[in-house]
Amino acid sequence: MKLWGGRFSKSTDKSVDDFNSSIRFDQRMYRQDITGSIAHAKMLGRQGIIEKSESDLIVKTLGEILDDIENGKVEFLIDAEDIHMNVETILISRIGDTGKRLHTGRSRNDQVALDVRMYLRDEADELNEMLDEILETILNVSEENIETIMPGYTHLQKAQPITLAHHFMAYYEMFKRDKERLCDWRKRVNVMPLGSGALAGTTYPLDREFVASELGFDSVTKNSLDGVSDRDFVCEMAFVLSVIMMHLSRFSEEIILWSSNEFGFVDLDDAYSTGSSIMPQKKNPDVAELARGKAGRVFGDLMGLLTVMKGLPLAYNKDMQEDKEQIFDALDTVKMCLPVFCGMLKTMKIRKENMLNGAKGGFTNATDVADYLVKKGLPFRDAHGVVGRMVAYCLDKDMALDELTIEEYKTFSEIFEEDVYEAISLKTCVNLRTVTGGPAFETVKKVIEGYKK
Ligand code: ARG
């Protein structure tokens, strides 16, 4: 018979059991479920709601069940529906009537709200470490490439010279914000819902603060309806995960472009690329492509979660069971992507020569030629026009701006002198940009040093 079977005269249809049951996917919360129950049982004993000896026996047995699950000695049952009732069923099978007292002053509605919060909190700690790893990887690659000049792009057209360190450190900023978002999210997840009961709290003198402190929560929820029906923290985590994937996907896109024959900026390690079953010459950036592709599924999880929640009246509705597979999928996906992406970054070879050559083409120093004229007194708009005509001339002759002779320069403006060559060298172009946030070697170096501390 079901734990809730009292008012029923028929057993559940097999198809309903299969349909209703969440044990397939919520069993991964077994540790949080048992830890939460242990805290609840201790509190019941302390408050005299159940006998101290019964509380002790429940706590001890729950500990044993936890060990048994961890050692693969427990088989969960589909018709016990979910992890909460599976654990309770096992408890009752081991200690009988005493086990039946655990659920006093509690509902599965506040229990699942607790479990999900605790599970996501634990996952977030792991995710945080993974973000640290990608930040460190980016920092290391950047540190080795402070002077690696490459073209910067807008519209995917060569724009101005920058450095690889500067480019990578842009991703550092993104993943750093992701980490901050996760930290901020933690404040809102770390509120303890037990005591909300099914929806309207409970008549027992629960010590919610005790349970909260046992379980490492900062505070307790302030409204029992909200306590059982809030899944904002699930949606919000899916959003944080989506932004991480969006960043990873943009980064992937660049690695894919850069590893192409046309760019040739990086060479992926054999261990982090794959071949073709038909074309013997191929080496494909599958890791980056999959990370880019998997962004789509995490965005889908976010959209799915928001859609599940949008029409639900207060308080608990079974629809909310659908939160789990989506947030688990999003988490699993991000946790799968980050480490392998780091491995790819750590092992890929940077082809500095090709990056430099890339920066030499495409007139990336054209702005600096104009700035040269401005510094010698020409208004910027006039300078812009002069250099535009020079670019057209160079395109016609298939030359770069710094390949023109000084005589040719002078045909465009009398202002040009020999010092123009130095002023528009790629290195000068980069190193004059010492503005805060700019790509100058020393400027980026200081940023990197600041983050290393
Ligand atoms: N398995 C359920 C879920 O994940 C647990 C809560 C069930 N509560 C209920 N009243 N049926 O949402």
Boltz pocket constraint, residues with backbone or C-beta under 6 A from the ligand:
constraints:
  - pocket:
      binder: B
      contacts: [[A, 20], [A, 22], [A, 26], [A, 82], [A, 108], [A, 109], [A, 112], [A, 316], [A, 317], [A, 318], [A, 320], [A, 321]]
      max_distance: 6.0
